[in-house]
Amino acid sequence: MQVCGGIAPHVRLPRTKPVDLAAMLPAPNDGEKAKLKQATELRAQLVTALEAHNFEGVITAADKYIPALMVIDKGLQMSEKPLHKLVGSMQFSWTSSFARKPDVFYTMHTIRYEMCMVAFARMLAEGNIGAALLDTVTAQAEFEETAKKTLQGMKAAAGIADFITAAIIPLKEALYHERPPEV
């Protein structure tokens, strides 16, 4: 017997194209180059988890990658080189979890877009874990404990949504007409 009847909603995770941050952004010294290379490696871990639909892996990778993105964003804001001169070199492409065409990649040229989509992927992973937990319930007696665990994940997802709206959006660029619903 499945208490939730398999109806807990699962949302597909977005996909992204590979990016080499060290090649994309200027670094004034070897220390900064190393940080960009490390951020690229953290992003690769996220991409691997997204492709494998590994929700726990997405959460772990995003939790490591987002702080690196925040450091990069802060460095870009403090850079002597104007951000508009870097726009052509930055290119982040993601699919949408909600668009009608799931294979269309949307490309924008800002770290904030990257942060938004990474945080959004993490939020969806939390929700999908909750949905998967609810789908495992086979007896009414198990439901209350499972619902409590699911609620914890939903609270985390709501906190991420709040972070996206408070700290990331509005993006500091003119938004393209063709953009994913997440942005």
Salt bridges, closest charged atoms under 4 A:
GLU32 OE2 - LYS35 NZ 3.77
ASP63 OD1 - ARG122 NE 2.48
ASP73 OD2 - ARG112 NE 2.89
ASP103 OD1 - ARG15 NH2 2.95
GLU114 OE2 - ARG43 NE 2.46
GLU126 OE2 - ARG122 NH1 2.83
ASP135 OD2 - HIS10 NE2 2.91
GLU144 OE2 - LYS148 NZ 3.64
